[in-house]
Amino acid sequence: MTNFALLQTDIKFCDFEYNAAHVTDLINTAMKKTPRPDVIVLPEDWSSGFSDEMFHHMGDYIETIDGPAVTVLKECAKKHSVWIVAGSIGIQFDDGMRNTTFLINREGKIVGDYSKMHLYSDMDEDVPYLHGTKTEVYDTELGRVGFMICYDIRFCELSRTYALKGAEMVIVTSNFPNPRVSHWRTLLMARAIENQMFIVACNRVGESPMGTYCGHSIIIDPWGTVIAEGGDGEEIITGTVDLSAVKEIRETIHMFRDRRPGSYGEILAGEE
């Protein structure tokens, strides 16, 4: 059993000091809840928010992997002996900038990362950022976990790739806007049901120059049943995941056995 706390925050635009202090306070509050969280999840771009105009000046907001936003979360993870999924942060890598989340363990060490694969070109997100390419499934005490960021949830290919690699759960960090809350909920439920996996998704609330955000952070089991869901205001959403349900459901409806990859144009083992 793994206990989650999703920090559905109201992000203050381009104010790292406020956001860092606020998130630290929320983590402190979350760790007092019963049952005690094993994992804290933050929303996308939690340290600054974003706008399409910002994407054309991203060099003013970018940081390195050892920068202040990552450091704050590593310190919180170590202090509370809790796993943290670091929302997402604009990170400067050797070859360019990416919108990246990090998996931080109880000792405050980065043990995984994922950079947003599908960049929202209608908002020029692909102007500053490089597309992520990694689809790694991390085998941890939390189970076998993959990651998606916001727009990624519209692309069923990514979650299916994770499922075929043995993922039992996908954790999503997001800045999903109004008025598309029905898309948010429907897409996440579909990703859970079609891959027979848990979906744990943390979204933001509040306003930015781009508009408002719909919240409804959510935990969904492999049947598509909602375990916990937030509203449209700032709050901490908690819920417990029992990964034994994944094995049970996959042994009840043998969807992966009944797939026809050759008919989908997929390369079969031994054909390369």
DRENRO-484070 format. One line per field, with one value per atom (N, C-alpha, C): residue number from 0; atom name; x, y, z. Coordinates in steps of 0.05 Angstrom, whole numbers, padded with zeros to 5 digits, always signed. Layout:
<sites>
resi (NUM ...)
name (CA ...)
xx (X ...)
yy (Y ...)
zz (Z ...)
</sites>
This chain:
<sites>
resi (0 0 0 1 1 1 2 2 2 3 3 3 4 4 4 5 5 5 6 6 6 7 7 7 8 8 8 9 9 9 10 10 10 11 11 11 12 12 12 13 13 13 14 14 14 15 15 15 16 16 16 17 17 17 18 18 18 19 19 19 20 20 20 21 21 21 22 22 22 23 23 23 24 24 24 25 25 25 26 26 26 27 27 27 28 28 28 29 29 29 30 30 30 31 31 31 32 32 32 33 33 33 34 34 34 35 35 35 36 36 36 37 37 37 38 38 38 39 39 39 40 40 40 41 41 41 42 42 42 43 43 43 44 44 44 45 45 45 46 46 46 47 47 47 48 48 48 49 49 49 50 50 50 51 51 51 52 52 52 53 53 53 54 54 54 55 55 55 56 56 56 57 57 57 58 58 58 59 59 59 60 60 60 61 61 61 62 62 62 63 63 63 64 64 64 65 65 65 66 66 66 67 67 67 68 68 68 69 69 69 70 70 70 71 71 71 72 72 72 73 73 73 74 74 74 75 75 75 76 76 76 77 77 77 78 78 78 79 79 79 80 80 80 81 81 81 82 82 82 83 83 83 84 84 84 85 85 85 86 86 86 87 87 87 88 88 88 89 89 89 90 90 90 91 91 91 92 92 92 93 93 93 94 94 94 95 95 95 96 96 96 97 97 97 98 98 98 99 99 99 100 100 100 101 101 101 102 102 102 103 103 103 104 104 104 105 105 105 106 106 106 107 107 107 108 108 108 109 109 109 110 110 110 111 111 111 112 112 112 113 113 113 114 114 114 115 115 115 116 116 116 117 117 117 118 118 118 119 119 119 120 120 120 121 121 121 122 122 122 123 123 123 124 124 124 125 125 125 126 126 126 127 127 127 128 128 128 129 129 129 130 130 130 131 131 131 132 132 132 133 133 133 134 134 134 135 135 135 136 136 136 137 137 137 138 138 138 139 139 139 140 140 140 141 141 141 142 142 142 143 143 143 144 144 144 145 145 145 146 146 146 147 147 147 148 148 148 149 149 149 150 150 150 151 151 151 152 152 152 153 153 153 154 154 154 155 155 155 156 156 156 157 157 157 158 158 158 159 159 159 160 160 160 161 161 161 162 162 162 163 163 163 164 164 164 165 165 165 166 166 166 167 167 167 168 168 168 169 169 169 170 170 170 171 171 171 172 172 172 173 173 173 174 174 174 175 175 175 176 176 176 177 177 177 178 178 178 179 179 179 180 180 180 181 181 181 182 182 182 183 183 183 184 184 184 185 185 185 186 186 186 187 187 187 188 188 188 189 189 189 190 190 190 191 191 191 192 192 192 193 193 193 194 194 194 195 195 195 196 196 196 197 197 197 198 198 198 199 199 199 200 200 200 201 201 201 202 202 202 203 203 203 204 204 204 205 205 205 206 206 206 207 207 207 208 208 208 209 209 209 210 210 210 211 211 211 212 212 212 213 213 213 214 214 214 215 215 215 216 216 216 217 217 217 218 218 218 219 219 219 220 220 220 221 221 221 222 222 222 223 223 223 224 224 224 225 225 225 226 226 226 227 227 227 228 228 228 229 229 229 230 230 230 231 231 231 232 232 232 233 233 233 234 234 234 235 235 235 236 236 236 237 237 237 238 238 238 239 239 239 240 240 240 241 241 241 242 242 242 243 243 243 244 244 244 245 245 245 246 246 246 247 247 247 248 248 248 249 249 249 250 250 250 251 251 251 252 252 252 253 253 253 254 254 254 255 255 255 256 256 256 257 257 257 258 258 258 259 259 259 260 260 260 261 261 261 262 262 262 263 263 263 264 264 264 265 265 265 266 266 266 267 267 267 268 268 268 269 269 269 270 270 270 271 271 271)
name (N CA C N CA C N CA C N CA C N CA C N CA C N CA C N CA C N CA C N CA C N CA C N CA C N CA C N CA C N CA C N CA C N CA C N CA C N CA C N CA C N CA C N CA C N CA C N CA C N CA C N CA C N CA C N CA C N CA C N CA C N CA C N CA C N CA C N CA C N CA C N CA C N CA C N CA C N CA C N CA C N CA C N CA C N CA C N CA C N CA C N CA C N CA C N CA C N CA C N CA C N CA C N CA C N CA C N CA C N CA C N CA C N CA C N CA C N CA C N CA C N CA C N CA C N CA C N CA C N CA C N CA C N CA C N CA C N CA C N CA C N CA C N CA C N CA C N CA C N CA C N CA C N CA C N CA C N CA C N CA C N CA C N CA C N CA C N CA C N CA C N CA C N CA C N CA C N CA C N CA C N CA C N CA C N CA C N CA C N CA C N CA C N CA C N CA C N CA C N CA C N CA C N CA C N CA C N CA C N CA C N CA C N CA C N CA C N CA C N CA C N CA C N CA C N CA C N CA C N CA C N CA C N CA C N CA C N CA C N CA C N CA C N CA C N CA C N CA C N CA C N CA C N CA C N CA C N CA C N CA C N CA C N CA C N CA C N CA C N CA C N CA C N CA C N CA C N CA C N CA C N CA C N CA C N CA C N CA C N CA C N CA C N CA C N CA C N CA C N CA C N CA C N CA C N CA C N CA C N CA C N CA C N CA C N CA C N CA C N CA C N CA C N CA C N CA C N CA C N CA C N CA C N CA C N CA C N CA C N CA C N CA C N CA C N CA C N CA C N CA C N CA C N CA C N CA C N CA C N CA C N CA C N CA C N CA C N CA C N CA C N CA C N CA C N CA C N CA C N CA C N CA C N CA C N CA C N CA C N CA C N CA C N CA C N CA C N CA C N CA C N CA C N CA C N CA C N CA C N CA C N CA C N CA C N CA C N CA C N CA C N CA C N CA C N CA C N CA C N CA C N CA C N CA C N CA C N CA C N CA C N CA C N CA C N CA C N CA C N CA C N CA C N CA C N CA C N CA C N CA C N CA C N CA C N CA C N CA C N CA C N CA C N CA C N CA C N CA C N CA C N CA C N CA C N CA C N CA C N CA C N CA C N CA C N CA C N CA C N CA C N CA C N CA C N CA C N CA C N CA C N CA C N CA C N CA C N CA C N CA C N CA C N CA C N CA C N CA C N CA C N CA C N CA C N CA C N CA C N CA C N CA C N CA C)
xx (+00017 +00000 +00018 +00012 +00027 +00009 +00015 -00001 +00010 -00008 -00001 -00013 +00002 -00009 -00003 -00024 -00021 -00025 -00005 -00006 -00018 -00044 -00059 -00056 -00034 -00026 -00036 -00038 -00043 -00016 -00005 +00023 +00023 +00041 +00044 +00063 +00054 +00068 +00095 +00117 +00144 +00153 +00146 +00154 +00164 +00189 +00200 +00201 +00209 +00211 +00185 +00163 +00137 +00130 +00132 +00124 +00140 +00166 +00183 +00174 +00169 +00161 +00133 +00116 +00088 +00088 +00103 +00105 +00117 +00137 +00150 +00129 +00113 +00092 +00071 +00064 +00044 +00055 +00081 +00093 +00093 +00100 +00099 +00071 +00051 +00023 +00016 +00023 +00017 +00028 +00053 +00066 +00053 +00035 +00021 -00005 -00012 -00037 -00034 -00058 -00059 -00077 -00067 -00040 -00018 +00006 +00028 +00035 +00038 +00045 +00072 +00072 +00097 +00108 +00090 +00097 +00083 +00098 +00086 +00089 +00068 +00069 +00061 +00077 +00073 +00063 +00051 +00042 +00064 +00059 +00078 +00085 +00110 +00118 +00112 +00114 +00105 +00121 +00146 +00163 +00159 +00146 +00143 +00117 +00103 +00082 +00093 +00076 +00087 +00066 +00075 +00058 +00071 +00056 +00068 +00090 +00086 +00106 +00132 +00128 +00151 +00169 +00156 +00171 +00191 +00187 +00206 +00229 +00227 +00249 +00256 +00255 +00258 +00285 +00305 +00331 +00332 +00311 +00310 +00299 +00288 +00274 +00286 +00304 +00314 +00334 +00337 +00357 +00370 +00391 +00405 +00394 +00403 +00393 +00400 +00421 +00427 +00418 +00398 +00388 +00369 +00358 +00342 +00317 +00302 +00277 +00281 +00300 +00306 +00317 +00334 +00347 +00326 +00307 +00286 +00272 +00265 +00250 +00268 +00293 +00311 +00314 +00315 +00318 +00292 +00269 +00244 +00241 +00249 +00248 +00265 +00289 +00307 +00297 +00287 +00277 +00254 +00236 +00212 +00214 +00236 +00239 +00214 +00210 +00187 +00196 +00184 +00189 +00175 +00188 +00175 +00178 +00155 +00154 +00153 +00175 +00181 +00165 +00140 +00124 +00139 +00144 +00164 +00177 +00202 +00219 +00233 +00236 +00252 +00281 +00294 +00321 +00339 +00363 +00383 +00401 +00401 +00419 +00441 +00460 +00483 +00474 +00454 +00445 +00421 +00411 +00388 +00370 +00347 +00328 +00305 +00297 +00274 +00256 +00230 +00211 +00211 +00222 +00231 +00220 +00212 +00205 +00227 +00229 +00249 +00235 +00245 +00236 +00258 +00250 +00269 +00262 +00282 +00276 +00277 +00274 +00271 +00297 +00319 +00345 +00351 +00332 +00337 +00354 +00356 +00371 +00353 +00362 +00347 +00353 +00331 +00334 +00320 +00308 +00295 +00288 +00283 +00275 +00259 +00243 +00228 +00224 +00230 +00226 +00202 +00185 +00160 +00165 +00152 +00156 +00139 +00114 +00096 +00094 +00105 +00106 +00083 +00069 +00045 +00052 +00054 +00063 +00043 +00018 -00002 +00004 +00020 +00028 +00058 +00072 +00101 +00118 +00108 +00124 +00149 +00146 +00169 +00189 +00185 +00205 +00230 +00227 +00251 +00260 +00240 +00245 +00251 +00268 +00272 +00252 +00243 +00225 +00240 +00227 +00238 +00236 +00253 +00252 +00252 +00257 +00260 +00233 +00229 +00205 +00212 +00228 +00238 +00217 +00215 +00198 +00217 +00212 +00230 +00219 +00235 +00228 +00236 +00217 +00222 +00206 +00209 +00192 +00163 +00158 +00131 +00118 +00133 +00124 +00139 +00129 +00141 +00126 +00141 +00128 +00139 +00121 +00128 +00116 +00123 +00115 +00105 +00086 +00076 +00073 +00074 +00070 +00049 +00027 +00005 -00004 +00004 -00005 +00000 +00020 +00026 +00001 -00018 -00040 -00058 -00056 -00072 -00060 -00037 -00023 -00023 -00041 -00044 -00019 -00004 +00020 +00040 +00042 +00062 +00054 +00030 +00021 +00022 +00015 +00016 +00045 +00063 +00092 +00100 +00092 +00098 +00086 +00061 +00047 +00062 +00070 +00084 +00111 +00122 +00147 +00143 +00118 +00112 +00104 +00098 +00090 +00064 +00063 +00039 +00024 +00038 +00027 +00041 +00026 +00037 +00030 +00050 +00046 +00047 +00027 +00024 +00026 +00042 +00042 +00032 +00017 +00003 -00004 -00007 -00020 -00043 -00064 -00086 -00107 -00115 -00131 -00161 -00176 -00204 -00206 -00228 -00252 -00251 -00227 -00225 -00223 -00237 -00236 -00248 -00267 -00279 -00258 -00242 -00220 -00201 -00193 -00174 -00183 -00207 -00217 -00221 -00232 -00237 -00211 -00192 -00167 -00152 -00152 -00138 -00152 -00178 -00193 -00187 -00187 -00181 -00153 -00133 -00106 -00104 -00120 -00120 -00133 -00156 -00171 -00157 -00149 -00138 -00111 -00097 -00071 -00072 -00095 -00098 -00077 -00076 -00056 -00068 -00054 -00062 -00052 -00068 -00060 -00062 -00040 -00039 -00032 -00050 -00046 -00051 -00031 -00032 -00033 -00054 -00058 -00057 -00053 -00053 -00080 -00083 -00107 -00097 -00116 -00109 -00108 -00094 -00093 -00064 -00061 -00036 -00043 -00024 -00030 -00045 -00044 -00057 -00086 -00095 -00122 -00123 -00142 -00146 -00142 -00138 -00132 -00152 -00157 -00182 -00178 -00154 -00151 -00160 -00176 -00186 -00164 -00143 -00122 -00136 -00125 -00141 -00123 -00134 -00121 -00142 -00135 -00153 -00142 -00159 -00149 -00151 -00141 -00141 -00168 -00189 -00216 -00228 -00214 -00224 -00240 -00239 -00253 -00236 -00249 -00235 -00231 -00206 -00199 -00201 -00191 -00192 -00191 -00205 -00205 -00209 -00194 -00197 -00219 -00223 -00242 -00226 -00236 -00223 -00208 -00204 -00188 -00163 -00147 -00122 -00128 -00115 -00119 -00098 -00097 -00080 -00098 -00095 -00111 -00096 -00108 -00094 -00109 -00094 -00106 -00085 -00095 -00078 -00081 -00058 -00056 -00047 -00062 -00054 -00048 -00023 -00014 -00022 -00031 -00040 -00064 -00078 -00101 -00093 -00069 -00060 -00058 -00045 -00042 -00069 -00087 -00113 -00129 -00128 -00144 -00132 -00105 -00092 -00096 -00102 -00107 -00137 -00154 -00183 -00190 -00180 -00184 -00156 -00151 -00124 -00120 -00121 -00120 -00092 -00071 -00044 -00039 -00050 -00048 -00063 -00085 -00102 -00096 -00075 -00067 -00058 -00059 -00051 -00031 -00007 +00013 +00020 +00021 +00027 +00007 -00018 -00039 -00038 -00024 -00021 +00004 +00019 +00043 +00067 +00064 +00087 +00107 +00132 +00153 +00152 +00151 +00149 +00177 +00179 +00205 +00216 +00241 +00254 +00252 +00237 +00233 +00253 +00267 +00286 +00310)
yy (-00024 +00000 +00025 +00044 +00068 +00092 +00110 +00133 +00158 +00171 +00194 +00220 +00242 +00269 +00286 +00296 +00313 +00342 +00358 +00387 +00403 +00407 +00422 +00452 +00463 +00490 +00512 +00536 +00561 +00574 +00572 +00581 +00611 +00625 +00654 +00658 +00672 +00675 +00688 +00674 +00684 +00694 +00680 +00687 +00662 +00655 +00631 +00631 +00653 +00654 +00648 +00660 +00654 +00624 +00615 +00588 +00567 +00571 +00553 +00552 +00575 +00576 +00563 +00569 +00558 +00528 +00517 +00488 +00475 +00487 +00476 +00474 +00495 +00495 +00473 +00470 +00449 +00421 +00417 +00391 +00386 +00406 +00403 +00395 +00408 +00402 +00374 +00366 +00340 +00318 +00322 +00301 +00297 +00314 +00310 +00295 +00288 +00274 +00245 +00233 +00204 +00191 +00170 +00158 +00177 +00174 +00190 +00185 +00205 +00201 +00187 +00170 +00158 +00174 +00188 +00203 +00230 +00251 +00277 +00283 +00293 +00299 +00329 +00343 +00371 +00375 +00398 +00403 +00412 +00413 +00423 +00452 +00460 +00488 +00501 +00485 +00495 +00519 +00522 +00542 +00570 +00571 +00597 +00601 +00579 +00581 +00585 +00591 +00597 +00612 +00623 +00635 +00632 +00636 +00633 +00654 +00678 +00699 +00691 +00678 +00669 +00650 +00633 +00614 +00627 +00652 +00666 +00679 +00677 +00688 +00668 +00642 +00622 +00622 +00633 +00635 +00651 +00668 +00683 +00667 +00643 +00628 +00600 +00592 +00565 +00561 +00536 +00530 +00503 +00497 +00472 +00451 +00427 +00405 +00409 +00425 +00431 +00459 +00469 +00496 +00497 +00520 +00524 +00508 +00505 +00490 +00461 +00449 +00420 +00417 +00436 +00434 +00435 +00453 +00455 +00428 +00415 +00390 +00368 +00367 +00347 +00350 +00374 +00379 +00370 +00376 +00368 +00337 +00324 +00295 +00282 +00293 +00282 +00288 +00312 +00320 +00302 +00296 +00281 +00251 +00243 +00215 +00207 +00223 +00218 +00220 +00205 +00207 +00232 +00246 +00270 +00268 +00272 +00275 +00305 +00315 +00344 +00361 +00355 +00371 +00372 +00396 +00399 +00426 +00427 +00451 +00454 +00479 +00483 +00480 +00460 +00452 +00456 +00468 +00470 +00446 +00430 +00407 +00416 +00398 +00404 +00411 +00397 +00401 +00420 +00431 +00449 +00447 +00461 +00463 +00443 +00432 +00413 +00419 +00412 +00413 +00386 +00386 +00360 +00356 +00332 +00324 +00305 +00304 +00286 +00269 +00244 +00227 +00228 +00237 +00241 +00221 +00206 +00186 +00197 +00179 +00187 +00199 +00194 +00205 +00232 +00241 +00267 +00264 +00239 +00234 +00232 +00243 +00240 +00211 +00196 +00169 +00164 +00185 +00183 +00210 +00212 +00237 +00231 +00251 +00249 +00277 +00281 +00306 +00305 +00325 +00325 +00319 +00298 +00289 +00305 +00310 +00324 +00353 +00371 +00399 +00413 +00431 +00444 +00466 +00459 +00478 +00501 +00497 +00519 +00542 +00536 +00557 +00562 +00552 +00556 +00543 +00522 +00509 +00496 +00490 +00477 +00498 +00523 +00544 +00542 +00542 +00540 +00511 +00493 +00466 +00446 +00427 +00403 +00382 +00366 +00344 +00322 +00313 +00290 +00265 +00246 +00221 +00196 +00199 +00176 +00166 +00139 +00126 +00105 +00112 +00093 +00088 +00062 +00054 +00048 +00062 +00060 +00039 +00020 -00002 +00007 +00015 +00026 +00012 +00021 +00010 +00018 +00038 +00047 +00030 +00013 -00003 +00005 -00004 +00003 +00027 +00049 +00075 +00089 +00101 +00118 +00146 +00165 +00193 +00206 +00224 +00241 +00269 +00288 +00317 +00329 +00336 +00353 +00343 +00357 +00351 +00322 +00309 +00281 +00263 +00270 +00252 +00249 +00267 +00264 +00244 +00233 +00214 +00187 +00170 +00143 +00126 +00133 +00117 +00116 +00138 +00140 +00122 +00124 +00107 +00078 +00071 +00043 +00033 +00050 +00043 +00036 +00052 +00046 +00020 +00015 -00010 -00034 -00032 -00055 -00060 -00039 -00042 -00051 -00056 -00067 -00047 -00022 -00002 -00010 -00006 -00011 +00016 +00038 +00064 +00085 +00105 +00129 +00153 +00169 +00194 +00217 +00234 +00257 +00283 +00302 +00329 +00348 +00368 +00383 +00412 +00428 +00455 +00454 +00438 +00434 +00456 +00470 +00494 +00490 +00510 +00512 +00521 +00514 +00499 +00469 +00457 +00430 +00409 +00413 +00393 +00366 +00367 +00341 +00326 +00340 +00326 +00314 +00329 +00320 +00294 +00294 +00270 +00246 +00252 +00230 +00217 +00234 +00224 +00207 +00217 +00202 +00175 +00175 +00150 +00131 +00141 +00123 +00111 +00128 +00118 +00096 +00099 +00078 +00052 +00055 +00031 +00016 +00031 +00017 +00004 +00013 +00001 -00015 -00017 -00032 -00024 +00002 +00012 +00035 +00042 +00065 +00091 +00112 +00138 +00157 +00170 +00190 +00217 +00236 +00261 +00286 +00303 +00327 +00352 +00368 +00391 +00416 +00439 +00464 +00478 +00499 +00516 +00545 +00563 +00592 +00603 +00626 +00642 +00647 +00652 +00661 +00679 +00691 +00707 +00691 +00664 +00647 +00642 +00647 +00640 +00627 +00609 +00595 +00565 +00551 +00523 +00507 +00482 +00468 +00450 +00446 +00429 +00401 +00390 +00362 +00342 +00347 +00326 +00300 +00277 +00253 +00228 +00208 +00182 +00162 +00146 +00128 +00100 +00080 +00053 +00040 +00016 +00004 -00002 -00003 -00006 +00021 +00043 +00069 +00082 +00069 +00079 +00101 +00123 +00145 +00139 +00139 +00134 +00160 +00182 +00208 +00230 +00252 +00274 +00301 +00321 +00347 +00363 +00387 +00406 +00426 +00451 +00471 +00492 +00487 +00505 +00492 +00508 +00497 +00478 +00454 +00434 +00412 +00395 +00372 +00347 +00333 +00309 +00284 +00267 +00243 +00218 +00197 +00172 +00149 +00125 +00102 +00083 +00074 +00056 +00029 +00008 -00020 -00033 -00036 -00046 -00075 -00089 -00117 -00117 -00095 -00093 -00095 -00086 -00087 -00116 -00133 -00162 -00175 -00169 -00181 -00174 -00149 -00140 -00151 -00151 -00161 -00191 -00205 -00234 -00240 -00219 -00222 -00216 -00194 -00187 -00187 -00208 -00212 -00195 -00169 -00150 -00151 -00153 -00153 -00179 -00201 -00226 -00225 -00210 -00209 -00187 -00172 -00151 -00164 -00148 -00157 -00137 -00136 -00116 -00116 -00139 -00140 -00125 -00125 -00111 -00081 -00072 -00044 -00032 -00049 -00038 -00038 -00050 -00051 -00072 -00067 -00086 -00108 -00133 -00155 -00164 -00177 -00187 -00207 -00203 -00220 -00211 -00189 -00179 -00157 -00146 -00124 -00135)
zz (+00000 +00000 +00000 -00018 -00020 -00016 +00002 +00008 -00007 -00022 -00038 -00026 -00030 -00024 -00049 -00061 -00086 -00078 -00083 -00075 -00098 -00096 -00117 -00110 -00120 -00111 -00130 -00118 -00133 -00136 -00160 -00166 -00171 -00158 -00162 -00186 -00206 -00231 -00227 -00236 -00236 -00209 -00187 -00160 -00146 -00152 -00141 -00110 -00099 -00069 -00056 -00066 -00055 -00059 -00084 -00090 -00074 -00071 -00056 -00027 -00015 +00013 +00016 -00003 -00001 -00004 -00023 -00027 -00003 +00009 +00033 +00056 +00059 +00079 +00074 +00048 +00041 +00046 +00040 +00046 +00076 +00092 +00121 +00131 +00119 +00126 +00118 +00093 +00083 +00100 +00110 +00125 +00153 +00161 +00186 +00183 +00158 +00153 +00160 +00165 +00171 +00149 +00136 +00139 +00128 +00139 +00131 +00101 +00085 +00057 +00053 +00033 +00023 +00000 -00014 -00039 -00039 -00045 -00050 -00080 -00092 -00121 -00124 -00140 -00146 -00175 -00181 -00208 -00227 -00252 -00272 -00267 -00272 -00270 -00243 -00222 -00196 -00186 -00195 -00183 -00196 -00219 -00233 -00248 -00254 -00274 -00301 -00321 -00347 -00364 -00386 -00406 -00433 -00455 -00481 -00486 -00475 -00477 -00463 -00440 -00424 -00440 -00457 -00472 -00491 -00498 -00516 -00500 -00473 -00456 -00435 -00442 -00422 -00408 -00422 -00410 -00384 -00380 -00355 -00331 -00337 -00316 -00313 -00330 -00331 -00308 -00299 -00279 -00285 -00271 -00275 -00255 -00258 -00242 -00212 -00207 -00179 -00171 -00185 -00180 -00156 -00150 -00126 -00124 -00145 -00144 -00137 -00151 -00146 -00118 -00110 -00083 -00061 -00063 -00042 -00039 -00061 -00059 -00049 -00056 -00045 -00015 -00006 +00023 +00038 +00026 +00038 +00039 +00017 +00016 +00038 +00041 +00062 +00090 +00094 +00121 +00130 +00111 +00119 +00112 +00100 +00091 +00074 +00053 +00035 +00006 -00011 -00040 -00050 -00069 -00081 -00111 -00125 -00154 -00159 -00171 -00170 -00189 -00194 -00212 -00239 -00248 -00270 -00267 -00278 -00275 -00302 -00311 -00335 -00329 -00342 -00335 -00360 -00355 -00376 -00375 -00397 -00400 -00419 -00423 -00440 -00469 -00479 -00506 -00510 -00488 -00490 -00466 -00468 -00445 -00449 -00426 -00426 -00402 -00405 -00384 -00370 -00346 -00334 -00306 -00300 -00273 -00262 -00236 -00223 -00202 -00200 -00178 -00157 -00133 -00111 -00089 -00080 -00060 -00031 -00012 +00016 +00027 +00014 +00023 +00009 -00007 -00021 -00046 -00057 -00081 -00106 -00128 -00153 -00164 -00167 -00177 -00204 -00214 -00240 -00251 -00277 -00289 -00314 -00322 -00347 -00357 -00383 -00396 -00415 -00414 -00429 -00458 -00468 -00495 -00515 -00508 -00527 -00518 -00533 -00527 -00542 -00527 -00538 -00557 -00583 -00603 -00607 -00601 -00604 -00584 -00564 -00545 -00546 -00567 -00571 -00550 -00537 -00517 -00530 -00556 -00570 -00579 -00573 -00580 -00563 -00536 -00519 -00513 -00512 -00501 -00523 -00517 -00533 -00524 -00543 -00536 -00520 -00499 -00485 -00502 -00498 -00513 -00496 -00470 -00452 -00443 -00444 -00434 -00414 -00395 -00375 -00354 -00347 -00324 -00301 -00279 -00255 -00236 -00229 -00210 -00182 -00166 -00140 -00118 -00093 -00072 -00076 -00093 -00099 -00120 -00133 -00155 -00180 -00203 -00229 -00240 -00242 -00247 -00272 -00288 -00310 -00305 -00322 -00318 -00343 -00340 -00361 -00351 -00369 -00361 -00379 -00367 -00379 -00406 -00428 -00455 -00463 -00450 -00456 -00453 -00436 -00431 -00455 -00474 -00499 -00518 -00512 -00530 -00518 -00527 -00515 -00520 -00541 -00547 -00524 -00510 -00489 -00465 -00456 -00434 -00441 -00466 -00475 -00475 -00483 -00483 -00454 -00435 -00407 -00399 -00406 -00398 -00410 -00435 -00447 -00435 -00422 -00407 -00378 -00371 -00345 -00324 -00331 -00311 -00298 -00272 -00257 -00251 -00255 -00248 -00264 -00273 -00285 -00268 -00262 -00246 -00266 -00264 -00282 -00267 -00277 -00266 -00288 -00280 -00300 -00293 -00314 -00312 -00332 -00326 -00345 -00341 -00362 -00359 -00360 -00350 -00356 -00385 -00399 -00389 -00395 -00396 -00406 -00384 -00362 -00340 -00349 -00367 -00376 -00393 -00408 -00423 -00403 -00383 -00363 -00350 -00340 -00326 -00345 -00369 -00388 -00399 -00406 -00416 -00395 -00370 -00349 -00343 -00343 -00338 -00361 -00385 -00408 -00406 -00398 -00396 -00374 -00353 -00332 -00342 -00354 -00362 -00385 -00405 -00429 -00424 -00402 -00395 -00369 -00357 -00332 -00312 -00307 -00288 -00272 -00250 -00234 -00248 -00246 -00255 -00230 -00225 -00203 -00216 -00215 -00231 -00213 -00213 -00197 -00216 -00213 -00229 -00211 -00223 -00208 -00209 -00193 -00194 -00196 -00196 -00196 -00224 -00227 -00251 -00260 -00286 -00297 -00321 -00335 -00358 -00380 -00378 -00398 -00392 -00367 -00359 -00332 -00328 -00303 -00306 -00284 -00284 -00268 -00277 -00268 -00244 -00234 -00211 -00216 -00198 -00201 -00202 -00186 -00183 -00175 -00185 -00183 -00182 -00168 -00167 -00177 -00197 -00211 -00210 -00204 -00204 -00232 -00236 -00263 -00274 -00258 -00268 -00277 -00272 -00278 -00255 -00232 -00208 -00195 -00188 -00175 -00145 -00137 -00109 -00093 -00105 -00092 -00114 -00109 -00129 -00115 -00124 -00114 -00128 -00118 -00131 -00148 -00148 -00165 -00149 -00123 -00106 -00095 -00083 -00072 -00049 -00050 -00029 -00032 -00012 -00012 -00015 -00036 -00041 -00033 -00017 -00008 -00017 -00021 -00028 -00027 -00025 -00022 -00047 -00056 -00080 -00071 -00079 -00074 -00100 -00106 -00133 -00138 -00118 -00123 -00142 -00143 -00161 -00190 -00197 -00225 -00234 -00218 -00225 -00227 -00208 -00208 -00233 -00241 -00264 -00290 -00292 -00316 -00319 -00297 -00298 -00302 -00300 -00304 -00333 -00344 -00372 -00385 -00402 -00413 -00438 -00434 -00456 -00470 -00454 -00466 -00481 -00472 -00487 -00514 -00514 -00537 -00557 -00551 -00570 -00597 -00619 -00645 -00657 -00645 -00652 -00682 -00694 -00723 -00740 -00731 -00746 -00741 -00720 -00715 -00728 -00743 -00755 -00736 -00712 -00694 -00703 -00697 -00703 -00682 -00691 -00673 -00665 -00642 -00633 -00654 -00661 -00680 -00709 -00714 -00741 -00749 -00729 -00735 -00750)
</sites>
